[in-house]
Structures are given as structure tokens and as C-alpha cells.
């Protein structure tokens, strides 16, 4: 049996190999998380719960008398549903901390893809129309894992963009003519 490496050593080895820009992004995300405060974390929690219900009920990940699934919920559906809900809750809290910027687009795309990733393949009308029922099960169903990975990736990118916007100054210098024109 090979020796077990303590997790802290693994984390230190991985962190030592990260590029400086990735380390800066991780520091920005950590600073954003610390800067949210109690109100921000409460908003993040409420937003995550709301997102979980908004995506979980129509996709029948959360059992309800209104919606049903013809294909059983898979473990990956629960994982993508939970991770997406938490990330969207965090992103929502950062939008309350500062005005919106370009990070809205990947947040919307990530949220939409998470909805598509956890849904029932045969309940997705577009997939059934384009691929038929067997195509939806045999082609679209397996692709949902990759759609879920893309969703989480977009949401993580949104978190990084929001953290950069909140923690880094604008990289463009002020033009002297514009500075002179500003009211005193």
C-alpha cells in the first residue's frame, strides 16, 4: 500500500505551481468573500436557496406534485444543481456589494446551462424535437455532464470577474485632459 500524503502537503504543492495571475485571482475571491460581511452572506444564502428552488422544482430534482421526470435524477444532477445554486448565490451577493459590470453575461449563461444540465433529457422539448426520444436519451443525456461542467466553469469565471471588479482598480490611466475637465 502506498504511503498517504497529508492533504496540506498536496495543497501546498498545487499552490506552488499556480501562476501568479491565478494566485491573484484566488486572493481576490478570498478578499471578496471576507468583505461580504454578515448581510452579504445572508443574501448569498437566501439567493442560493431561491435559485435551488427555481431550478430544482421545474427540473424535478426537488420532488413536487406539479413537475415529474421520466428519467430518474442522477447523482451528477444533484451535484451540478447544488454547486450552481451556491455559486449563483455568491455571485448575486457580490452584485449587491458593487454595481454590475460585464460579469452578468457568464452568470446568466452559467445559470441557464445549469438548468439544462440537471433537467430530464426526455422532458427537454427542444432535445426531443431535434433528436427524438431515443436521441434525447442516448445523445443529449450523456452530454448533460459536459453541459454541467461548462455551467460550473462559467459560474466560477463569473466569481473571478466579480472579485476582480471589486478588488482591483481600473487598469486604464486617467487622461490628463479628462482630469482637467472634471469639476473641482
VOKE-900596 format. One record per residue: x negated, y negated, z negated of N, C-alpha, C, O in turn. Coordinates in steps of 0.2 Angstrom, whole numbers, padded with zeros to 4 digits, always signed. Each point is the difference from the previous one (the first is absolute). Layout:
residues N
XYZXYZXYZXYZ;...
This chain:
residues 184
-0004+0006+0000+0004-0006+0000-0004-0006+0000-0005-0001-0004;+0006-0004+0009-0004-0006+0000+0001-0005-0006+0005+0001-0003;-0010-0004+0001+0001-0005-0006+0005-0005+0002+0001-0003+0005;+0002+0001-0010+0006-0006+0000-0004-0006-0001-0003-0001-0005;+0005-0004+0010-0003-0007+0000+0005-0004-0004+0006+0000+0002;-0008-0004-0007+0005-0004-0003+0002-0005+0005-0003-0003+0004;+0010+0001-0005+0003-0005+0005-0003-0007+0000+0000-0003+0005;-0003+0001-0011-0003-0007+0000-0006+0000+0004-0002-0005+0004;-0002+0011-0003-0006+0000+0004+0002+0000+0007-0003-0004+0005;+0009+0007-0003+0002+0000+0007+0003-0007+0002-0002-0002+0005;+0005-0001-0010+0002-0007+0002-0006-0005+0001+0000-0004+0004;-0005+0005-0009-0006-0004+0001-0003+0001+0007-0003-0005+0003;+0002+0011-0001-0003+0002+0006+0004-0003+0006-0003-0003+0005;+0010+0004-0005+0004-0003+0005-0001-0008+0000-0001-0003+0006;+0002+0000-0011-0001-0007-0001-0007-0003+0003+0000-0005+0002;-0005+0009-0004-0006-0002+0003-0001+0000+0007-0004-0004+0003;+0008+0008+0000-0001+0000+0008+0005-0004+0003+0000-0001+0006;+0005-0003-0009+0004-0004+0003-0003-0006+0002-0005-0003-0002;+0007+0000+0008-0003-0006+0003+0002-0006-0005+0005+0000-0004;-0008-0006+0005+0001-0005-0004+0007-0003+0001+0003-0003-0005;-0001+0003+0011+0007-0003+0001+0005+0004-0003+0005-0003-0002;-0006+0010+0002+0005+0004-0003+0000-0001-0008+0005+0000-0003;-0011-0001+0000-0001-0001-0007+0004-0007-0001+0003-0001-0006;-0004-0004+0010+0003-0007-0001+0008+0001+0000+0003-0003-0004;-0001+0007+0009+0007+0001+0000+0003+0003-0006+0005-0001-0003;-0009+0006+0001+0003+0004-0007+0000-0005-0006+0004+0000-0004;-0010-0004+0004+0000-0005-0005+0006-0005+0000+0003-0002-0005;-0001+0000+0012+0006-0004+0001+0006+0003-0003+0004-0003-0003;-0003+0009+0005+0006+0004-0002+0000+0000-0007+0006+0000-0003;-0011+0002-0001+0000+0000-0007+0001-0006-0003+0004-0001-0005;-0006-0005+0008+0001-0006-0003+0007-0002+0001+0003-0003-0004;+0000+0005+0010+0007-0002+0001+0005+0004-0005+0004-0003-0003;-0006+0009+0002+0004+0004-0005-0001-0003-0007+0005+0000-0004;-0011-0002+0002-0001-0003-0007+0004-0007+0000+0003-0001-0005;-0003-0002+0010+0003-0007+0000+0008+0000+0001+0003-0005-0001;+0000+0011+0002+0007+0000+0000+0004-0002-0006+0005-0003+0000;-0008+0005-0006+0003-0001-0006+0006+0004-0001+0002+0005+0004;+0001-0006-0010+0006+0005-0002+0006-0002+0005+0003+0005+0002;-0002-0011+0000+0006-0001+0004-0002+0003+0007+0005+0003+0003;-0011-0003-0001-0001+0002+0007+0001+0008+0000+0002+0003+0005;-0005+0000-0010+0001+0007-0001+0007+0003-0001+0002+0005+0003;+0002-0009-0006+0007+0001-0001+0004+0000+0007+0004+0004+0002;-0006-0010+0002+0003+0000+0006-0003+0005+0005+0005+0003+0004;-0011+0000-0005-0002+0005+0004+0003+0007-0001+0002+0003+0004;+0000-0002-0011+0003+0006-0002+0008+0000+0003+0002+0005+0002;+0001-0011-0003+0007-0001+0002+0000+0001+0008+0004+0004+0003;-0009-0007+0000+0000+0000+0008-0001+0008+0002+0003+0002+0005;-0008+0001-0009-0001+0007+0002+0006+0004-0001+0001+0005+0004;+0003-0006-0009+0006+0004-0001+0005-0001+0005+0003+0004+0002;-0002-0011+0000+0005-0001+0005-0002+0003+0007+0004+0003+0003;-0010-0004-0002-0003+0003+0007+0001+0008+0000+0002+0003+0005;-0003+0000-0011+0001+0007-0001+0007+0002+0002+0001+0005+0003;+0004-0009-0006+0007+0002+0001+0002-0002+0007+0004+0004+0004;-0007-0010-0001+0002-0002+0007-0002+0006+0005+0003+0001+0005;-0009+0001-0006-0003+0005+0005+0002+0007-0002+0001+0005+0004;+0000-0003-0011+0001+0006-0002+0008+0003+0001+0001+0006+0001;+0003-0011-0002+0007+0002+0001+0002+0002+0007+0003+0005+0001;-0004-0009+0004+0002+0001+0007-0004+0006+0003+0002+0004+0004;-0008-0003-0006-0004+0006+0002+0001+0006-0004-0002+0006+0002;+0007-0006-0007+0002+0005-0004-0006+0003-0004+0000+0006-0002;-0005-0010+0001-0006+0003-0005+0003-0001-0007-0001+0004-0004;+0005-0009+0003+0004-0001-0006+0007+0003+0001+0004-0002+0005;-0002+0007-0008+0007+0004+0001+0005-0006-0001+0001-0003-0005;+0004+0003+0010+0006-0004-0001+0006+0003+0004-0001+0004+0004;+0007-0005-0006+0006+0003+0003+0001-0003+0007+0004+0002+0004;-0007-0008-0002+0001-0003+0006-0005+0003+0006+0003+0001+0005;-0009+0000-0007-0005+0002+0005-0002+0007-0001+0000+0002-0006;-0001+0002+0011-0003+0007-0001-0005+0001+0005-0001-0004+0005;-0003+0010-0005-0005+0002+0004+0001+0007+0003+0003+0004-0004;-0004-0003+0010+0000+0007+0002-0006+0004+0000+0000+0006+0000;-0006-0010-0002-0006+0003-0001-0002-0002-0007+0001-0006-0002;-0003+0011-0002-0002-0001-0007-0006-0005+0000-0004-0001+0004;+0004-0003-0010-0005-0005-0001-0006+0004-0002-0001+0004-0004;-0005-0007+0008-0006+0003-0001-0004-0003-0005+0002-0006-0002;-0008+0009-0001-0004-0003-0005-0003-0007+0003-0001-0005-0004;-0001+0005+0010-0003-0006+0003+0005-0006+0000-0002-0005+0000;+0009+0007+0001+0005-0005+0000+0000-0004-0007+0000-0006+0000;+0000+0010-0005+0000-0003-0007-0007-0004-0001+0001-0006-0003;-0006+0008+0006-0007-0003-0001+0000-0007+0003-0001-0005-0002;+0003+0005+0009+0000-0006+0004+0006-0005-0003-0001-0006+0000;+0006+0009-0002+0006-0004-0003-0003-0004-0006+0001-0006-0001;-0004+0010-0004-0002-0003-0006-0006-0005+0001+0000-0006-0002;-0005+0008+0006-0006-0005+0001+0002-0006+0004-0002-0006-0002;+0007+0007+0007+0002-0006+0004+0004-0005-0005+0000-0006+0001;+0004+0009-0005+0004-0004-0005-0004-0004-0004+0001-0006-0001;-0006+0009-0002-0005-0003-0005-0004-0006+0004+0000-0005-0003;-0002+0007+0009-0004-0005+0004+0004-0006+0002-0002-0006-0001;+0008+0007+0003+0005-0005+0002+0002-0005-0006+0000-0006+0000;+0001+0010-0006+0001-0004-0006-0006-0005-0002+0001-0006-0002;-0007+0009+0003-0006-0005-0002+0000-0005+0005-0002-0006-0001;+0003+0007+0008-0001-0005+0005+0006-0005-0001-0002-0006+0000;+0008+0008-0002+0005-0005-0001-0002-0005-0006+0001-0006+0000;-0004+0009-0005-0002-0004-0006-0005-0005+0002-0001-0006-0003;-0004+0008+0008-0005-0005+0002+0003-0006+0004-0003-0005+0000;+0009+0007+0003+0003-0006+0004+0003-0005-0005+0001-0005+0002;+0001+0007-0008+0003-0004-0004-0006-0004-0004+0001-0006-0002;-0007+0008+0002-0006-0003-0003-0002-0006+0005-0003-0004-0003;+0003+0005+0010-0002-0005+0004+0004+0000+0006+0004+0005+0002;-0004-0010+0002+0004-0001+0006-0002+0006+0005-0005+0003+0000;+0010-0002+0005-0001+0006+0005-0006-0002+0005-0001-0006+0001;-0002+0011+0002-0005-0001+0005+0001+0005+0005+0006+0003+0000;-0011-0001+0004+0001+0005+0005+0001+0007-0002+0001+0004+0004;-0001-0003-0011+0000+0007-0002+0007+0003+0000+0001+0006-0001;+0004-0010+0003+0007+0002+0001+0001+0005+0005+0004+0005-0001;-0008-0005+0007+0001+0004+0005-0002+0007-0002+0004+0005+0001;-0010-0003-0004-0001+0007-0001+0004+0002-0006+0001+0006-0001;+0001-0010-0003+0005+0002-0006+0006+0002+0003+0003+0006-0002;+0000-0009+0007+0006+0002+0003-0001+0006+0004+0004+0005-0001;-0009-0004+0005-0002+0006+0004-0001+0006-0005+0003+0005+0001;-0006-0006-0006-0002+0005-0005+0007+0003-0004+0001+0006-0001;+0003-0011+0000+0006+0002-0003+0005+0004+0004+0003+0005-0002;-0003-0008+0009+0004+0004+0005-0002+0007+0001+0003+0005+0000;-0010-0005+0001-0003+0007+0001+0001+0005-0006+0001+0006+0001;-0001-0009-0007+0001+0004-0006+0007+0003+0000+0002+0006-0001;+0003-0010+0004+0007+0002+0000+0001+0006+0005+0003+0005-0001;-0007-0006+0007+0000+0005+0005-0003+0006-0002+0002+0006+0002;-0008-0007-0006-0004+0006-0002+0004+0005-0005-0001+0006+0001;+0005-0009-0005+0004+0004-0005+0007+0003+0002+0003+0004-0003;-0001-0007+0009+0007+0002+0002+0000+0007+0003-0005+0003+0001;+0011+0000-0001+0001+0006+0003-0001+0000+0008+0003-0004+0003;-0007+0009-0001-0001-0001+0008+0006+0001+0004+0000-0003+0005;+0005+0007-0007+0006+0001+0004+0005-0005-0002+0005-0001+0004;-0006-0003-0009+0005-0006-0001-0002-0006+0003+0004-0005+0000;-0010+0005+0003-0003-0006+0004+0003+0000+0007-0002+0004+0004;+0007-0008-0003+0004+0000+0006-0004-0001+0006+0001+0003+0005;-0006-0008-0006-0004-0001+0006-0005+0006+0002-0001+0001+0006;-0001+0002-0011-0004+0006+0001+0004+0006+0003-0003+0003+0005;+0009-0002-0007+0004+0005+0003+0002-0002+0007+0000+0005+0004;+0002-0011-0003+0002-0002+0007-0006+0001+0005+0001+0002+0005;-0007-0004-0007-0006+0000+0004-0003+0007+0001-0002+0002+0005;+0002+0002-0011-0003+0006+0000+0005+0006+0000-0003+0006+0001;+0009-0007-0003+0004+0006-0001-0001+0002-0008-0004-0002-0003;+0009+0006+0001-0001+0003-0007-0006+0004-0001-0004-0001-0005;+0002+0006+0010-0006+0004-0001-0006-0005+0001-0005+0002-0004;+0005-0007+0008-0005-0004+0001-0001-0004-0007-0006-0002-0002;+0011+0000-0001+0000-0004-0006-0003+0004-0005-0005-0003-0004;+0006+0009+0003-0002+0004-0005-0008+0002+0002-0004+0000-0005;+0003+0002+0011-0007+0003+0002-0005-0005+0002-0006+0001-0001;+0008-0007+0003-0004-0005+0002-0001-0006-0005-0005-0002-0003;+0011-0001+0002+0001-0006-0005-0002+0002-0007-0003-0004-0004;+0006+0010+0002-0001+0002-0007-0007+0000-0002-0002-0003-0005;-0003+0006+0009-0007+0001-0002-0003-0007+0001-0005-0002-0004;+0007-0003+0008-0003-0006+0001+0002-0005-0006-0004-0005-0001;+0009+0007-0003+0002-0004-0006-0006-0001-0005+0000-0005-0003;-0004+0010+0003-0006+0000-0005-0004-0006+0002-0002-0004-0004;+0000+0004+0011-0004-0005+0002+0003-0007+0000-0003-0005-0001;+0010+0004+0002+0003-0006-0001+0000-0002-0007-0001-0006-0001;+0001+0010-0004+0000-0001-0007-0007-0003-0001-0001-0005-0004;-0004+0008+0006-0007-0002-0001-0001-0007+0003-0003-0004-0003;+0005+0003+0009+0000-0007+0003+0004-0005-0004-0003-0006-0001;+0008+0008-0002+0004-0004-0004-0004-0003-0006+0000-0005-0002;-0003+0010-0002-0004-0001-0006-0006-0004+0002-0002-0005-0003;-0001+0006+0009-0006-0004+0002+0002-0007+0001-0003-0005-0002;+0009+0004+0006+0002-0007+0001+0002-0004-0007-0002-0006+0000;+0005+0010-0004+0001-0003-0007-0006-0002-0004+0000-0005-0003;-0005+0010+0004-0006-0002-0004-0004-0006+0004-0003-0004-0004;+0004+0004+0010-0003-0006+0004+0003-0006-0002-0003-0006-0001;+0010+0006+0000+0004-0006-0003-0003-0002-0007+0000-0006-0001;-0001+0011-0003-0002-0002-0007-0007-0003+0001-0001-0005-0004;-0003+0007+0008-0007-0003+0001+0001-0007+0003-0003-0005-0003;+0007+0004+0008+0001-0007+0003+0003-0005-0005-0002-0005-0001;+0007+0008-0003+0003-0005-0006-0006-0001-0005+0000-0006-0002;-0004+0011+0000-0005-0002-0005-0005-0005+0003-0002-0004-0004;+0000+0005+0010-0004-0005+0003+0003-0007+0000-0004-0005-0002;+0010+0005+0004+0003-0007+0000+0001-0003-0007-0001-0006+0000;+0001+0010-0005+0001-0003-0006-0007-0001-0004+0000-0005-0004;-0005+0008+0006-0006-0001-0003-0006-0003+0004-0005-0002-0003;+0006+0001+0009-0006-0003+0004+0002-0006+0003+0006-0001+0002;-0010-0004-0002+0002-0006+0003+0000+0000+0007-0003+0005+0003;+0006-0009+0001+0000+0000+0007-0007-0001+0003-0003-0005-0003;+0001+0009+0007-0007+0000+0003-0001-0006+0005-0006-0001+0001;+0011-0002+0001-0001-0006+0005-0002-0006-0004+0004-0002-0005;-0009-0002+0007-0001-0006-0003+0004-0006+0002+0003+0001+0005;-0002-0005-0010+0004-0006+0002-0003-0005+0005-0006-0001-0001;+0009-0001+0006-0003-0004+0005+0000-0007-0003+0005-0003-0003;-0011-0001+0004+0000-0006-0004+0005-0005+0003+0003-0004-0004;-0001+0004+0010+0005-0005+0002+0007+0002-0003+0004-0005-0001;-0003+0011+0000+0007+0002-0004-0001-0002-0007+0005-0003-0003;-0010+0004+0000-0001-0002-0007+0001-0008-0001+0003-0002-0005;-0006-0002+0010+0001-0007+0000+0007-0002+0000+0002-0005-0002;+0002+0009+0006+0007-0002+0002+0005+0002-0006+0005-0003+0000;-0008+0007-0005+0004+0002-0005+0002-0006-0005-0005-0004-0001;+0011+0004-0001+0001-0006-0005-0004+0001-0007-0001+0005-0002;-0001-0011+0000-0004+0000-0006+0005+0001-0007-0003+0001-0005;
